[in-house]
Every structure is written in structure tokens, then in C-alpha cells.
Amino acid sequence: MIDFRSDTVTKPCAKMREIMFNAPLGDDVYGDDPSVNALEAFAAQCHGFASALFCSSGTQANLLALMAHCERGDEYICGQNAHNYKFEGGGAAVLGSIQPQPIENENDGSLCFEKIRAAIKLNDFHFANTRLLSLENTIGGKVLPLSYLAQAREFTHSHQLALHLDGARVYNAAVALEVDITEITKHFDSVSICLSKGLGAPVGSLLLGSVELINKARRWRKVLGGGMRQAGMLAAAGHYALEHNVTRLIDDHSNARYLAQRLNEIEGFHVDLTKDTTNMVYAHVSDTIDIHSLAQQLTVKGVLFSPNKTLRLVTHLGVNRADIELFIAELTAALHV
Ligand SMILES: *Cc1c(COP(=O)(O)O)cnc(C)c1O
């Protein structure tokens, strides 16, 4: 199957599977798993943090970050479209007693500092304590400019807020900007990173932060049932992904660009080619096209995508140029039946 639904569908390559198979193991709840320890030490070092925590998912890493930064009755400011507000089951409120204060995202995915300033609560017992600003990069495939991140750091310092990055796809941002990952991560107090998306590991995310913050997060991870035992088989895959699957993300971006151009040639589909959305293609589908029926027909031909009025097609290591040609050919054929 050619699967455009998400980069979460990537499967480990043969070499990654071999490394997982041979990974040295121990009980990570005792701190005894050499592969988990190696990943956490490597990740902390290469992202410029004192400590790191291997987590089961990006959702868990974000929740642990919120629960480590905030106490009961605190609040975090985030985008209305933020994954850790909109797509994580309300975990911060449900499990952390932490109130979200969402703000409308600007068109480029950023949050306006004036709007954030207006949302910060006074120190008064009527209000929750505003503790944290949470940004997301990439967001909807869009890359936040480095200058914006520097401004966010300055802004949060001047308002005594901590700064978290949901960096599920932060490597797509670094590769698109052609900078070392630390040029992005250096602005934040904590960063979550998905190993299981474009980087191609089967399971797992990282949370990065200070020793104090990560110790707190490690405690919450246990409380939430996330203490994993011989997790080294998964950690070894993530370690391999960080070492081998970063630079190739540029191929996903150029494939997305190519897919966007080809889709734009098809009547009824429109992609805004002026916007760079890294490994994602957003195509507006005209009302004359029955996208649900089209998705069913394409499934039979071996192509998967989520049918929506605005199609989101995601490129990743399981999709190459030939796959895109095949998709365009099948799509064109289905439209002309
Ligand atoms: C996928 C994603 C997450 C959550 O990751 P899971 O591993 O699916 O829980 C968090 N934030 C963003 C921006 C994501 O894209």
C-alpha cells in the first residue's frame, strides 16, 4: 500500500529491525536498560539539554511536560490548533488539573505576542496561574522562523513563563531551515520529539529538559502507567532513527513539493504552491468531486488517504517518486471513469 494518511505509518527498515533484535536490555524502571540509557544520554547531548526521557508517545511526552512545568490550578497558553490542546483528549485538564488557555493561531502557525500578553492572568486568586507558553514546530507542516523562536524566548523570560516546544516534527523544521537541531531547541525549556513519525522508529518519543524537570516527568510517567521494562528494543530503534533518518527528510519535502505540483495539474484539486509545508500537502477539493468515493476507489488500487474537503497528504520514507506517479495516474484514471 502507498499510504499518504500520515508519517506515523512508517515501518522500521531491515537494519533498524536487526538493531532492535540485538539491543542490550534491562529493566528500565530500575534504570537498568543500557539501550534506553544510551538513547537518553545521546538525545540530551545532541539536543543541548541536561536530561532526556524516553516516552511511549508524543502525547505522553507533551502531557509529562505540562505536568512537570505546571501544578494543579496552573495554566498553559497554546494555539487553538495545538496538538497538545486539540488532539490529546484534554489530558492536561483531565489528568493534570491544568487549564489550557488557547489563542487563535496566526496564518503562519505562530501565536501573536500581543494576544498572549492579553491572556496572561494577573496574580490574583480569581485566576489560574499562567505558567507556560507551549509552541508547536512544525505546525500543520509549517516551519516557525528562528527569529520568532528567539522573540518567544525573550517574551517568556520577561513574563516569567516557561517555554515548551511540541516538536513532534521538529526535525522537519531543522532540515527545511538547513540548521542544526540545537538552533531550534536552544530557545526552549523543554522539547518533545516524535521518533515514530518521519524518523521511522516504530514507537516512542523523547522529552528533553533540565535534570529537575525530567526527574519530575519521570515520576509522572510512572504514575500514569508509562514505566516500561525492557524498553531497549524500542529505544534502540529511536537511537538508530536519530543517527540515520534525519538528513533523508529533505527527500520527503521535495516529494511533497512534487506531489503538490502534480495535484495542481488535476482539475478539481488546488494546492497553494506559495506556502512551504515540509512533508505535507494540503489540497482543496472542489465540490464537484466525491472525495469519499474517490478514496474507496483508490484503496482498491493500493493507495490510502484520508478523505476530507481539504486533503492532507503526508510524505515519508515509505513513499517515493514512483509511488507519487502511480497515485497521480490512478487518481486521474478514477476521475475519468
Ligand atoms: C503526532 C503528534 C503528537 C503526538 O504524538 P503521538 O505519538 O501520536 O502521541 C504531538 N504533537 C504533534 C504536533 C503531533 O503531530
The ligand as a Tripos MOL2 file, in Angstrom:
@<TRIPOS>MOLECULE
LIG
   15    15     1     0     0
SMALL
NO_CHARGES

@<TRIPOS>ATOM
      1 C1          1.6960   13.2240   16.3550 C.3       1 LIG1
      2 C2          1.8260   14.4390   17.1780 C.ar      1 LIG1
      3 C3          1.8250   14.3580   18.5740 C.ar      1 LIG1
      4 C4          1.5110   13.0950   19.3300 C.3       1 LIG1
      5 O1          2.2860   12.0230   19.0200 O.3       1 LIG1
      6 P1          1.7320   10.5280   19.2670 P.3       1 LIG1
      7 O2          2.9900    9.7510   19.2880 O.co2     1 LIG1
      8 O3          0.8430   10.2400   18.1110 O.co2     1 LIG1
      9 O4          1.0150   10.5180   20.5620 O.co2     1 LIG1
     10 C5          2.0260   15.5190   19.2810 C.ar      1 LIG1
     11 N1          2.1940   16.6950   18.6680 N.ar      1 LIG1
     12 C6          2.1880   16.8190   17.3360 C.ar      1 LIG1
     13 C7          2.4110   18.1690   16.7240 C.3       1 LIG1
     14 C8          1.9910   15.6920   16.5420 C.ar      1 LIG1
     15 O5          1.9800   15.8270   15.2150 O.3       1 LIG1
@<TRIPOS>BOND
     1     1     2 1
     2     2     3 ar
     3     2    14 ar
     4     3     4 1
     5     3    10 ar
     6     4     5 1
     7     5     6 1
     8     6     7 2
     9     6     8 1
    10     6     9 1
    11    10    11 ar
    12    11    12 ar
    13    12    13 1
    14    12    14 ar
    15    14    15 1
@<TRIPOS>SUBSTRUCTURE
     1 LIG1         1 GROUP 0 **** ****
